[in-house]
Amino acid sequence: MTDTTRTEPANRQTAAWGAVLSMSLCVALLLASEFMPVSLLTPMADGLGASEGATGQAISISGLFALVASLLITTVAGQINRKSVLIALTMLMLASLVIVAMAPSFAALITGRAILGICIGGFWALATAIMMRLVPPQDVPRALSIMYGGQAIASAFAAPLGAWLGDVFGWRSVFWALTPLVAINLVWQLSVLPSLPARGRQNFGTLIDVLARPYFRRGLIAAMLSWGSAFTMFTYLRPFLEQFNGADATTLSLLLLVLGLAGFIGTWAAGRFVGQQIAPLLKLPALIMGAITLALLFTGSSTVMTAALLAGWGGMNTALSVIFMTWMSRNVGDAPEAGGSLMVAAIQGSILLGALIGGLLLDSFSITATFVGSVALAALAVILIGNGQRLLKPVN
């Protein structure tokens, strides 16, 4: 695979916003592919002859492979141009969607999800470091908010559209519908991404060096607890809405749309208001999302109240990514790829455990137990973060 003749601008003041937008679309498609089983959990379980808790592990398996890929990508990729790596990962996403759409069994589904996990882990491990090369330093929070705008797009439209299309045409059609969009994104990446030569050879020693920093370790654990709380709840949101609110396919789609649209506000607000003082913001996502998850257990059958709470949750969910990745870019600026690899491994590990623990609580006890488990993880995150100062790089 070769790169175009375009190269990364030597002048760091030149921002490649077209490349940033292509990364944003890739994020939207990755998130849609990764979490589509959330909106299709019930029909997928029925179609494959598995329980809802077991089918939820389709998210766990992608998280497991994403975790491994995120730790290996910078060493395996070595001196390969990062543009070529991104193109290869997008091709893997396309292959995964085809396998899942055609899956004749639960084993085939897991295989497709494992391939997707490799793409997810590799992409996210490199994403923040690449953003730091595409735009000037002062524009990094804005670029990250644009990239994570893809997360808001996926949250806003993928889940409700997936639920509706799955109800009308069947769950397989939803994954087929994503394939031409990924193909278009592949062509766009080839066109607008500049050449991104590897900057030195990464090895496990670099990862260990970054992990040895106490402030970064604390931030890493805080991120794991925050994301773990979020996905213990989010993975099993559909069973909750069906059981607690009696939501049919239409109501479910509308509630997921409200949650997703609120993500645009969260992304915009994070990009606009994340300034130099990042420490006070680190605990907000876990604090607010945990409180909302607890409140959802007391809304009864009130669709309006549930919608309002999900809007708040959705806004903070997208802000979570911008806040923590901005923190990482500012506190591990000397080793962004290593820091990104460790962050993504931590996040994917927490998603894996969140989906796993949530599924076990659901199958063994109830959906209430799943949500209480989510709240407990959020509380631990808030306690660990405190005022956020211990998560910052010491000033020499």
NUNU-291401 format. One record per residue: residue in one letter; y, x, z of N, C-alpha, C, O, CB in turn. Coordinates in steps of 0.001 Angstrom, whole numbers, plus 500000, padded with zeros to 6 digits. Atoms other than C-alpha are relative to their C-alpha. Glycine has a CB too. Example, Ala and Ser with C-alpha at 12.3 -4.5 7.8 and 13.67 -1.06 7.14 Angstrom:
// NUNU-291401
A498810500890500000495500512300507800501200500900500000501181501936500665500027499008501246
S498810499180499940498940513670507140501090499230500730502198499739500899500462500414498585
//
This chain:
// NUNU-291401
M498813500851500000500000500000500000501237500886500000501333501806500813500006499037501226
T498815499176500102503352501456499018501225499190500362501210497960500335500137500582498598
D498741500640499651506893500713500068500931500031498795500753500810497859500655500692501221
T498978499987501034509848499879497890500841501248500200500710501954501200500880498708500040
T499196498789499914512347502591497216501121499863501009501768500850501357500568500345498649
R498954500176499012514755501032499697499606500725501281498444500675501684500258498500500270
T500278499286498760515023503137502856500926499502501090501951498878500819500154501521499810
E499196500375498841516382502546506329501355500684499896501416501895499686499284500383501332
P498682499406500124520150503070506243500221501094501029499901500934502206501064498941500137
A499686498929499065521234506341507749501120499579500940501157499997502097500389501275499246
N498898500490499186524381504591508997499518498858500875499246497765500380501179499550499119
R500530501012499102523262502684512067500931498799500120500529497775500672499753500600501365
Q499086501132499924526357500445511758499707498956498928500287497871498959501430500480499874
T500380500952501040524811498746508713498828499170500486497749499697500751499643500725498679
A501045500896499494522814495704509821499253499357498845499872498814497930500602498917500914
A500846500601501041519900494516507661499624498576500431498502498324500871498708500869499746
W500217501351499483520266490817508473498962499228499185498302498338499722501312499234500015
G501052500647500789518021489716505603498624500322500552497751499457500617500087500429498535
A501270499596499402515187491697507151499797499319501349498678498941501699499944501526500162
V500081500696498712515996490165510549499538498556499788498708498048500541501373500029500728
L500387501388500283515689486678509027498544499899499566497858498938499917500902499409498919
S501409500033500407512342487531507422499089500179501212498004499600501273499712501096498948
M500755499846498750511123488666510844499997498693500783499001498343501416500596501137500862
S499909501286499310512323485358512271499012498997499422498351498275500168501423499446499910
L500968500900500624510262483407509741498585500403500375497737499546500624500166499996498474
C501329499527499616507257485587510542499672499565501426498541499172501713499914501535499874
V500189500461498623507731484763514238499646498514500025498738498099500744501270500260500837
A500261501441500041507843481034513428498563499719499571497885498874500155500982499303499044
L501352500227500506504602481238511477498940500525500965497880499919501122499833500661498637
L500928499472498998502904483417514086499836499027501168498722498731501599500489501360500514
L500051500922498870503833481031516888499326498694499618498554498132500394501401499728500525
A500646501232500462502812478012514837498494500198499906497723499333500321500568499563498633
S501435499716500138499453479627514061499331500182501354498222499700501584499786501248499148
E500606499677498708498880480849517617499815498770500875498772498606501507500846501019500731
F500025501087499028499689477660519502499769498620499387499894497607500075501281499988500755
M500322501285500615498799474950516987498859499278500721498883498050500805499635500204498542
P501061500715499266495596474235518967500504499175501178499820498252501619498987500983500499
V499460500789498893497848472945521778500197498548499574499826497631500306501333500597500492
S499734501363500464498895469918519702498774499357499362498762498151499118501146500004499008
L501195500512500675495435469569518114498757500125500883497631500012500399499778500747498681
L501109499667499112493294470259521179498913498927499995497728499237499872500512500205501411
T500983501083499917491635466834521394499200499837498706497971499833498762500699498694500335
P500789500152501230490699466382517697499177501231499636498088501096499077500910499671498858
M500777498795500269489604470029517374498747500026500865497669500382500390500849501258500247
A501155500037499110487335469641520396498967499000499496497770499289499485500430499646501429
D500920501013500525485847466449518950499310500480498728498105500297498560500748498694499725
G500542499574501288485391467974515493498995501135500106498082501248499287501114500417499104
L500885498838499850483676471115516771498935499773501070498115500654501328500818501241500346
G501008500319499002481613469403519455500122500833501261499112501227501844498644500179499418
A499760499190498804483203471321522343500918499237500951501559498268500545500620501379499626
S499100500627499037485090470359525521501430500457499733501653501452499044499579500341501454
E498600499610500160488892470468525647500271501340500677501020502169500161500927498920500575
G499815498724499307488722473283528186499467501167499192500093502225499138499321499965501353
A500576498934500829486436475326525907500845500248498758501067501397498377498564499647499592
T499181499846501205488573474658522828501312500696500323501853501424499491500273498635499355
G498789499303499579491609475830524776499822501505500022500802502247499963500424499523501362
Q500257498568500015489932479227524866500233500612498622500214501834498476498583500275500451
A499590499470501307490797479519521160501321500743500134501593501684499390500126498862498955
I498762499284499717494181480544522540499699501246500825500326502288500632501005499089500739
S500373498838499187492550482847525094499473501139499139499823502298499358498950499607501037
I500613498943500815490568484719522437501042500706499140500974501921498952498894499418499109
S498938499338500760493640485325520289500833500873500928501302501940500530500899498960499285
G499275499189499028495384486551523441499267501285500343499891502332500511500243499206501255
L500789498809499694492528488952524197500140501048498904500391502219499189498529499631500188
F499905499042501102492601490541520746501442500469499791501672501597499357499459499375498709
A498600499588500084496404490562520758500294501068501043501027502020500774500938498792500188
L499820499018498932496314492455524046499492501374499550500198502374499678499266499545501285
V500587498734500446493996495135522626500803500595498842501095501791498829498533499793499577
A499257499524501170495897495361519326501355500560500391501798501561499828500181498874498990
S498672499536499600499246495749521081499945501396500616500883502179500463500626499018500989
L500132498674499401497979498781522983499594501064498991499920502240499157498993499960501118
L500525499035500966496337500400519959500891500202498778500793501228498105498648499563499549
I499311500003501296498779499637517149500826501260499758500786501811498658500895498792499903
T499123498857500250501236502512517663499218501296499845499689502229499194501005500142501125
T500815498800500175498438505077517928499170499922498730499058500906497999499089500205501204
V500808500166501213496216503667515176500876500113498752500481500718497756499267498638500017
A499092499947501155499193503242512843500492501413499748500788501781498611501192499067500214
G499621498597500153500153506860513514501296500183499236502346499682499640498908500751499306
Q498825499696500802502542508078510827500204499016498853501027499258497970499894501395499454
I499851500992501074502151504989508610501358499334500101501807498978501191498875498938500063
N498711500680500055505445503476507521499869498614500631498949497863500309500509499893498534
R500105501254499261506141500501509797500147498770499097499672497689499445501050499961501091
K499952501116500948506978498310506813498591499687499497498207498519499433500943500327498810
S501367500207500468503440498799505489499140499342501072498293498499500775499380501328499576
V500761500599498899502047497939508912500310498521500116499398497709500274500309500711501327
L499618501408499899504016494685509052499412499178498858498959498055499075501520499864500010
I500574500707501149502857493702505554498507499768500215498000498679499945500238500795498693
A501434500135499754499226494354506500499719498943501065498752498190500951499404501345500425
L500191500986498943499584492252509644500235498582499493499546497650499906500930500294501169
T499746501320500581501038489351507667498820499553499139498483498369499108501293500020499161
M501187500321500789498051489519505328498850499558500905498082498668500541499576501211499154
L501025500410499040495756489279508358500248498575500485499304497805500666499963500965501193
M499679501361499572497597486142509482499545498992498956499010497938499300501507499854500258
L500421500883501091496930484567506079498484499835500001497981498722499849500475500552498640
A501459500066499979493233485424506271499501499170501183498544498406501050499406501410500060
S500400500754498811492973483989509779500135498500499794499246497736500168500828500429501196
L499770501432500221494442480638508762498923499400499100498448498292499347501386499769499383
V501039500489500910491946480278505917498667499856500740497964498862500561499843500954498791
I501261500053499260489007481064508222499978498826500972498977498116501068499772501309500758
V499936501112499039490153478571510876499924498665499277499219497759499722501295500076500838
A500004501259500745490788475844508299498617499641499473498283498462499348500975500078498847
M501330500232500551487266476271506912498897500044501060497726499839500742499712501020498930
A500998499745498955485531476836510268498971498877500119499329497735500409500692500195501336
P501044501022499860482164475015510301499491499884501437498747498956501756498836500313499070
S500518499980498638481530475852513967501024500617500941502026501183500504498674500775500067
F499129499414498990483161476937517206500027501524499871501066502145500093499539499589501409
A500059498544500168481995480520516552500915500468498874501584501494498999498561500446499721
A499124499646501124483816480588513200501464499867500404502303500683500021499701499109498772
L498637500180499501486940479233514881500429501209500821501535501721500646500104498716500846
I499685498860499154486817482038517438500213501266499172501068502088499499498890500221501020
T499833498831500875486415484629514656501387500005499368502078501024499370498917500015498901
G498676500103500605489524483381512878501099500258501004502101500900500689500189498639499379
R498990499805498966491446483334516129500062501464500457501131501955500820499710499088501196
A500010498582499645490374486900516923500818500816498995501578501706499377498552500528500063
I499219499307501037491809488093513591501485499730500192502312500632500058499554499556498585
L498598500338499751495031486226514349500532500806501184501681501248501172500159498483500266
G499576499239498837495154487981517710500405501428499652501363501959500215498901500020501022
I499642498647500444495190491384515993501394500000499382502201500891499644498961500537498983
C498683500123500638498170490255513919501094499792501036502150500421500969500004498840498997
I499010500308498967499999488858516940500332501238500825501501501572501015499488498879500914
G499776498832499164499523491939519087500726501117499268501644501732499811498692500509500523
G499360498950500780500479494363516347501446499688499692502311500554499822499252500222498721
F498631500384500364503568492441515268500932500100501196501985500734501118500028498576499436
W499095500031498857505018491884518716500198501372500622501269501662501154499482499044501040
A499852498654499440504350495446519838501074500794499260501753501629499858498665500750499945
L499046499255500817506529496729516995501341499285499842502335499915499481499408500261498641
A498853500821500388509057493884516714501316500470500610502292500661499885499754498574500395
T498733499629499366511687494916519271500462501382499545501649501590499297499861499970501527
A499640498655500471511572498589518234500550499937498579501479500671498240498776500946500056
I499511500135501374512044497521514607501380499364499988502244499780499216499024499166499152
M498672500614499913514974495270515527501051501033500399502184500983499920499991498838501007
M499065498965499568516596498257517219500350500949498860501339501676498942499414500784501169
R499720499159501166516418500047513842500700499226498891501310499831498009498712500602499469
L499406500805501063517634497149511701501470499690500237502208499418499289499239498716499850
V498607500355499693520934496523513513500583501021500966499834501740501628500093498568500602
P499366499106499026523481498515515545499666499572501429499328498410501656501528500023499797
P500385500307498611522851498699519331500671498763500572500034497980501276500316501166500878
Q499295501135499421525528496142520182499531498661499432499791497609500016501482500156499776
D500484501238500623523882493608517845498546499682500340498005498686499859500151500092498503
V501421500222499695520365493907519317499748498654500673498829497952500253499482501114500892
P500251501324499414520639490826521618500130498866498979499351497913498995500964499756501151
R499825501026501031521941488782518674498817499990499035498313498926498674501311500232499227
A501144499911500915519172490054516377498741499436500650497959498735500008499764501461499569
L501157500531499289516567489273519025500066498483500100499047497804499973499906500614501393
S499871501456499907517968485764519448499706499345498657499142498252498609501406499611500480
I500318500535501329517741485244515673498490500064499767497887499109499276500757500788498890
M501446499881500179514184486560515618499271498947500826498348498295500340499521501410500389
Y500645501001499150513228484347518536500426498581499644499872497607500152500313500276501456
G499710501313500564514947481513516726498799499484499234498591498275499125501230500058499087
G501253500405500640511693481526514783499060499353500990498315498436500645499322501192499351
Q500799500620498942509988480743518079500482498582500252499677497672500445500070500829501299
A499451501338499785512343477798518544499620499058498857499302497889499078501527500067500143
I500392500821501150511610476568515015498551499561500128498222498392499922500205500772498684
A501418500334499843507883476747515643499796498998501123499010498059500990499178501260500270
S500135500908498870508259475039519013500510498609499668499961497604500120500740500547501201
A499392501286500314510451472320517560499175499181499025499032497971499195501373500208499441
F500612500765501086508471471385514480498492500160499876497808499231499448500624500388498721
A501437499769500218504994472942514506499146499046500813498241498408500275499635501436500351
A500847500837499149503576471048517474500083498515499636499046497880499445500388500190501453
P499959501426500360504919467562516649499474499720498608498771498731498405501405499485500106
L500530500197501348504191467938512937498489500183499988497764499449499316500661500972499012
G501445499770499925500771469352513762499279498804500583498233498399500075499699501236500831
A500621501167499373499983466413516046499971498822499026498969498114498923500754499611501289
W499918501138500931501145463895513429499095500206498791498332499314498422501450499790499535
L500830499719501168499497465572510428498515499995500359497675499522499594500386501348499387
G501394500001499569496319466103512401499469498597500186498307498328499885499847500777501282
D500420501385499799496218462404513287499807499281498674498925498432498547501021499254500851
V500046500703501293496809461320509671498976500625499052498193499915498422501388500008499341
F500814499318501010494979463955507615498827500806500571497961501253499819500874500913499201
G501041499175499401492733465772510096500553501376500372501468501883499723498809500143499039
W499431498757499480493290468987512036499895501167499038500732502069499081499330500363501280
R500142498880500941492035471285509261501168500062499013501597501144498613498677499880499231
S498906500037500968494802470147506923501249500692500531502048501218499755500325498560499631
V498830499371499398497391471470509375499968501511499761500987502111499421500064499693501514
F500111498557500217496079475032509096500106500348498515500665501384498157498675500522500569
W499835499779501439495811474734505306501477499961499616501920500733498765499212498945499197
A498582500154500345499465473646505201500814501246500330501858501483499722500585498803500729
L499268498786499624500544476899506861499799501149499010500632502052498934499573500446501382
T500334498836500841498909479182504271501042500306498919501373501479498741498663499775499339
P498993499627501006501499478871501448501287500528500628501980501347500024500322498804499119
L498800499503499327504313479433503959499842501470500370500788502248500249500298499168501256
V500256498596499676502709482685505102500044500853498739500538501980498774498638500157500704
A499960499259501266502284483756501460501441500239499558501774501321499074499229499239498904
I498581499849500351506000483133500833500653501056500881501420501888500395500747498653500139
N499444499021499077506909485137503928499565501410499639500340502357499778499587499676501424
L500520498695500413504715487997502691500826500579498854501182501757498871498526499883499581
V499187499563501138506654488184499420501406500359500453501977501350500000500056498908498919
W498641499752499504509977487979501269500066501329500752501009502100500572500461498846500919
Q500026498732499278509023490844503580499968501188499049500671502177499256498800500050500929
L500069498919500984508113493013500617501363500257499367501690501391499016498972499669498915
S498722499897500690511547492306499150501121500540500891501917501363500438500390498652499460
V498809499714499198513938492689502097499818501044501094500800501630501550500470498753500619
L500176498995498949512350494982504671500275501394499444499712501767498415498572499929500593
P499800498615500439513678498533504337498799500852500384497980500449501209501291500589500611
S501040499071499587511340501473504540500279500433501436501413500758501789499931501231499045
L499845499665498581510727502242508217499008501090500374497978500811500987499796498746500897
P500921498897499684509121505680508540499726500088501486500612499844502306500565501325499505
A500360499841498584507241506281511793500837501112500608501083502136499970498483500307500165
R499182499001499306509329508188514322499140500763500997499100500437502184501201499332500719
G500860499209499132506937510743515694498666499322500235498527498118500022500683500259501320
R501344500533499754503294510293516608499902499467501418500169500174502390498927501083499760
Q500196500616498696502607507873519424498576500287500490497651500394499685500266498469499932
N501332499839499427499679508442521794499947499291501343500950498777501837499635501500500154
F500160500700498733498282507019524976500787500668501120501130500027502114498534499926500374
G499193499306499000500159509661526932501382499385500128501924499286501229500123501472499650
T498690500641499974503427507987525953499937498678500761500831498356501543500514499768498571
L500173501272499292502122504634527182499885500234501508500494499518502303498749499255499479
I500200499702498584501028506167530485501313500451500637501614500093501776498916501082500179
D498718499521499480504404507890530895500945498841500281501598498804501324500648500974499013
V499122501158499805506299504625530437499488499123501138500270498627501949500108499177498703
L500591500844498962503887502719532665500171500608501390500149499893502391498520499774499712
A499844499322498706504381505313535408501371499760500623501583500098501787499773501492499835
R498660500250499471508011504255535816499969498748500890499650497664500403501035499830498837
P500139501127499065508163502006538927500780498757499581500264497644499673500450500422501372
Y499194501157500368511004499789537676499386499253498819499462498027498744501428500433499665
F500613500648501156509165499144534412498718499275500403498429498189499901499706501031498901
R501222500661499514505899498360536201500322498665500658499643497664500429499256500907500996
R499619501253499347507648495773538332500414498959498972500058497787499087501138500237500997
G499592500928501054509224494238535244498816499469499216498784498303498823500969500674499059
L501201500382500742505868494196533498499214498922500756498762497943500163499108501236499750
I500716500984499192504210492323536366500774498687500049500184497609499983499765500537501425
A499171501212499998507130489894536531499863499237498696499800498008498690501467500354500241
A500180500644501304506765489225532811498637499318499922498527498202499414500147501029498861
M501337500589500030503035488618533201499940498706500800499351497723500352498974500990500538
L500004501208499180503576486114535995500800498887499339500396497724499375500562500297501390
S499156501010500642506354484341534086499296499363498810499267498139498682501321500618499551
W500703500541501166504377484000530854498688499321500409498298498313499820499720501118498982
G501238500623499532501155483250532732500246498596500511499472497682500227499362500842501091
S499630501329499518502849480341534482500279499061498836499807497924498817501224500082500916
A499621500840501135504280479047531210498783499505499230498713498332498864500923500767499066
F501111500394500872500992479047529322498827499388500751497942498801500129499519501190499227
T500951500808499242498842477749532143500353498526499819499476497669499720500005500394501511
M499531501375500205500963474627531717499981499594498530499437498545498182501407499843500552
F499761500406501381501779474648527994498710499792499204498636498891498370500855501031499310
T501253500115500743498229475149526707499367498622500176498710498114499268499023501084500445
Y500652501284499699497142471891528348501014498868500146500795497901500876499171500117501282
L498969501027499941500309469880527834499529498690499377499845497615499886501258500484499300
R500451501232500638498629467416525469499108499169500920499368497975501068499257500322498717
P500789500815499067495904466333527952500848499406501127500605498281501562498882500838500597
F499126500520498956498633465985530600500766498772499517500799497746500196500975501080500461
L499212501108500520500800463758528425499129498785499703499566497648499880500743500427498744
E500909501115500270497805461661527413499562499322501290499458498097501342498777500486499223
Q500506500566498752496603461200530989501112499422500875500959498333501429499243501056500772
F498944500436499093499885460904532901500959499000499357501469498108500034500774501196500492
N499034500856500681502054459189530291499364499028499027500048498169498469500993500840499274
G500657500868500967499446457476528140500558500178498606500620499222497834500132498562500418
A499335499742501283501078459138525130499022499858498837497943500450498844500626501406499993
D500772500061501236499719458140521730500496501098499069501351501896499453500116498596499324
A499651498907500919500038460378518665501495500031499696502086501108499618499213499865498697
T498570500054500324503588459174517864500843500482501174501741501306501005500411498571499610
T499248499599498808504886459536521426499815501485500280500764502183500638499560499175501220
L500280498581499799503202462912521742500834500857499057501414501860499474498510500286499795
S499220499242500989504874464139518556501473500024500371502127501060500244499824499401498597
L498584500079499641508294462957519743500303500856501227501331501531501274500406498543500261
L499782499196498802507928464592523156499944501494499678500747502274500191498960499652501069
L500088498593500401506841467885521589501208500408499162501650501556499218498704500253499214
L498801499723500785509783467621519185501197500231500914501993501140500677500287498847499029
V498918499820499035512194467216522108499897501379500653500893502093500767499962498887501076
L500217498694499382510675470266523802500401501122499052501060502082499449498534500160500417
G499724498945500971510949472308520640501463500096499617502003501196499499499185499782498771
L498579499983500362514486471270519697500835500633501110501819501322500841500501498574499709
A499292499369498885515630472295523166499887501514499932500736502233500459499454499494501335
G500162498561500153514296475731522291501130500636499207501478501792499448498689500298499334
F498860499464500750517148476161519799501171500276500939501853501294500824500429499018498883
I498906499823499052519631475684522620499726501208500888500626502004501162500193498729500856
G500347498856499170517759478169524789500181501323499280500677502289499860498584499875500474
T499851498771500779517688480770522025501464500320499767501889501465499922499272499883498664
W498557499804500229521375480263521186500692500469501272501475501418501247500653498697499498
A499350499653498740522425480411524825499635501415500432500493502166500895499616499001501091
A500421498655499599520363483537525508500687501058499150501147502073499672498476500145499888
G499349499036500874521775485325522469501483500127500267502065501194500070499782499622498573
R498558500009499777525323484346523412500394500546501376501406501234501515500528498593499845
F499582499717498631525325484861527165499290501184500652499673501617501738499783498795500831
V500624498791499449522951487782527704500945501169499757501085501640498628498588500269499354
G499068498889500108525463490520528402499436501239500643498227501469500631501328499647500630
Q500447498761499371525331493791530230499264499749501314498422500552501716501184500911500244
Q500628500318498729524281492111533485498728499190499763498755497960499808500975499228500913
I501260500674500301520644491310532695499230499635501269498447498686501265499138500882499108
A500805500179498786519285491512536263500004498569500542498935498049500860500497500929501068
P499999501350499419520460488066537505499262498965499154498899497901499654501416499544500204
L500622500977500898518879486362534489498474500055500027497816499118499577500486500225498586
L501433499780500138515355487717534898499147498940500696498062498616500213499651501346500540
K500812500967499265514154485148537443500240498550499560499472497660499926500277500130501477
L499660501378500362515795482076535857498875499262499271498577498124499632501231499998499139
P501052500742500700512977481201533409498872499537500917498492498367500880499427500850498902
A501097500386499110510212481250536040500462498957501008499737498005501297499441501229500733
L499480500933499005512397479451538579500154498596499428499690497623500024501336500491500533
I499718501312500582513483476632536277498741499369499408498488498182499612501079500120498923
M501212500553500614510215476241534333498975499596501057498285498590500893499381501018499034
G500914500360498921508168476248537551500418498706500668499583497846500948499929501114501027
A499496501228499373510402473585539106499757498792499098499407497716499583501504500131500315
I500211501098500938510130471450535963498530499612499936498196498428499896500503500382498609
T501445500287500027506336471776535862499593499181501217498800498246501107499184501311499949
L500290500762498782506182470549539453500553498583499891499884497622500270500590500708501235
A499369501317500117508584467685538710499236499089499043499204497874499238501444500149499529
L500737500814500968506466466540535753498859499226500658498480498154500187499449500882498886
L501103500674499314503678465633538178500449498724500698499624497906501104499365500935501009
F499476501169499282505983463022539735500780499050499098501444498138499591500889500453501136
T499251500877500912507440461392536624499245498725499678499815497790499115500320500733498714
G500778501199500293504611458872536365499917499747498519499644500661497741500594498798500692
S500102500366501416504662457009533066501359499942499319501470499413498213499304498662499857
S498652500042500570508404457444532457500129500994498849500219502202499065501054500300501082
T499896499141501174508644458778528921501371500660499922501484501816499516499731499198498730
V498638499464500058512420459238529174500146501180500958500684502224500588501034498901500341
M499903498911499026512182461337532336499162501199499563499588502345499707499551499519501388
T500855498918500491509313463354530882500685500755498878500638501984498838498651499451499520
A499293499370501120511345464014527722501129500890500499501323501996499995500554498935499045
A498881499216499465514342465202529750499494501294500642500080502360500454500799499170501032
L500560498811499355512190467581531790499441500983498977499620502193499112498906499601500986
L500549499113501032510405468932528712501111500695499216500930501817498744499100499210499042
A498868499363500678513802469597527110500463501226500791500724502283500217501169498994499824
G499614498857499174514750471811530052498980501117499945499337502294499897500197499566501429
W501066499003500071511386473554529933500049500746498673499921501970498642498628499337500184
G499971499384501322511648474191526196501154500967499830501004502018499208500077498941498942
G498851499103500090515113475700526494499766501308500717500097502373500197501224499335500559
M500253498782499241514053478156529168498842500803499421498800502024499571499717499661501448
N501143499300500585510816478989527346500438500982498924499940502107498875499012499001499417
T499518499084501037512657480478524374500946501051500577500971502191500113500706499218498888
A499109499033499362515275482109526606499207501102500687499662502244500756500913499302501009
L500863499021499320512440483858528481499763501229499131499881502358499606498655499361500372
S500300498882500897511571485990525449501224500870499762501130502096499817499467499482498669
V498780499231500275515161487012524672500404500803501229500778501970501114501153499064499568
I499584499329498761515909487869528311499133501225500281499661502308500534499931499027501187
F500871498883499629512856490054528921499962501075498919499846502256499246498590499496500274
M500009498972501036512903491790525532501332500757499959501358501941499622499706499370498631
T498732499290499861516603492585525969499926500971501168500395502105501070501166499008500195
W500215499105498852515725494006529390499188501221499578499529502345499946499279499252501150
M500837498885500427513012496136527778500783500964499109500687502179499280498762499482499261
S499265499130500931515301497440525009501025500860500719501326501966500269500695499166498931
R498969499256499279517897498557527556499434500966501030500094501935501404500932499043500679
N500553499179498930515564500083530113498896500940499544498469501801500313499480499124501080
V500991499072500552512995501804527865500461500412498597499649500525497678498562499346499959
G499446499673501310515310502765524998499505501315499434499580501537498225501478500035500081
D500494498707500467513808506260524831498592499908499427498146500831498746500024501002501131
A501366500181500516510321504882524005499763498523499691498925497881500323498940500522501024
P500066501454500244510766501408522470498645499510499513498228498408499869501038499613498995
E501306500457500479507402501265520688498980499965501129498186499030501223499499500902498871
A500915499986498855505487502265523819500332498864500956499438498172501444500066501353500736
G499591501100499135507528499838525908499626498658499414499169497763500125501487500052500249
G500368501244500665506985497112523329498508499736500055498081498602500273500456500026498568
S501453500155499926503240497743523260499559499505501372498740498592501484499310501323499680
L500380500389498646502976497476527032500481498598500337499769497841500997500554500992501006
M499483501344499749505176494374527172499123498953499327498763497946499936501449499877499503
V500803500971500729503156492601524517498601499896500596498046498802500696499919500377498521
A501314500033499361499875493601526149500043499167501275499138498379501547499515501424500312
A499849500764498764501138492191529441500162498514499714499554497674500377501197500513500799
I499758501406500329502369488981527831498742499345499461498386498242499877501133499874498980
Q501215500578500571499224488414525803498900499890501044498121498936501034499517500837498818
G500968500097498924497090489187528828500279498800500886499357498114501327500002501270500826
S499642501151499166499001486585530804499738498690499278499347497708499909501466500077500415
I500319501199500776498629484041527981498501499737500031498053498602500194500488500143498544
L501458500110499937494904484754527913499559499432501347498780498481501409499346501372499761
L500404500443498673494573484347531674500527498609500307499861497812500968500481500980501051
G499442501330499779496875481338531711499154498918499364498862497898499988501408499928499463
A500844500980500687494786479503529129498622499917500648498042498836500753499862500359498512
L501318499973499378491564480605530836500005499284501350499173498414501606499529501441500173
I499918500611498672492603479656534375500316498511499894499728497686500594501065500708500854
G499655501403500174494209476435533201498825499170499527498645498038499976501134499867499029
G501169500710500501491054475447531318498947499815501072498323498757501165499408500734498825
L500972500109498913488829476188534291500430498972501032499612498191501519499801501350500668
L499493500987499044491059474175536613499892498584499435499587497640500163501460500311500368
L500093501310500631491109471311534113498572499486500001498324498337500370500528500060498579
D501392500433500078487340471212533623499368499823501381498521498950501570499194500998499194
S500619500042498677486501471824537294500659498983500932499994498399501788500054501370500631
F499277500883499080489193469713538979500754498908499213500241497806499019500994500824500875
S499182500996500693491967467947537060501185500684499341501433501869499564500482498901500977
I498800499464500627495078468418534966501075500276501047501921501148500852500529499030498935
T499063499739498906497062468219538217499790501400500557500753502115500834499839498954501117
A500313498656499499495279471353539438500512501069499037500987502119499470498479500159500208
T499487499059500997496212473101536193501496500206500170501975501340500142499695499503498582
F498546499899499860499898472328536678500394500649501329501368501400501384500637498614499888
V499721499358498712499829473338540355499767501514499899500521502298500476499110499388501118
G500244498582500225498314476677539299501163500654499275501536501784499591498719500197499210
S498831499499500723501227477129536874501180500203500937501866501222500858500385499039498877
V498885499916499052503764476458539641499809501188500947500773501882501273500127498685500809
A500281498883499090502069478997541934500337501340499349500907502217499998498525499982500431
L499685498754500705502373481747539304501511500179499846502022501291499976499322500019498619
A498542499928500128506051480909538745500639500419501317501583501209501325500570498648499544
A499454499643498692506731481165542477499814501488500281500714502137500814499336499166501103
L500249498569499814505141484622542592500966500838499168501443501877499625498551500344499628
A499067499270500863507329485740539677501393500037500615502039501085500626500057499359498605
V498664500071499401510521484580541399500096500914501215501098501606501400500338498554500399
I500011499147498798509572486348544635500042501477499614500786502253500215498744499712500861
L500037498598500420508793489617542842501335500456499413501799501556499713498889500210498977
I498759499608500682511980489638540751501158500107500982501944501051500909500345498995498895
G498888499978499054514365488816543592501329499948499267501552499067498437499931501248500884
N498710499962500700517875489752542465499943500798498702500951500922498006501059500590500905
G500183499313501267516457491781539568500359501471499989500053502171499024500784499329498986
Q499518498616500006517942495120540605498860501021499985499001502098499406500881500242501210
R501112499047499956514559496759541271499268500103498671498361500923498527499023499606501085
L500612499956501325513598496081537638500854500792499012500520500873497830499776498584499477
L499100499253500886516446498199536241499774501498500111499413502016501168501455499672500322
K500112498538500030516329501846535201501045500622500921502221500271500829500169500535498553
P499037499379499075517946503990537921501101500727499226500851501355498198499279500989500953
V498856499331500610521401505284537053500061501413500564500137501606501777501339499218500268
N499967498605499548521462509085537170501415500403500387501644501542500793499463500940498905
//
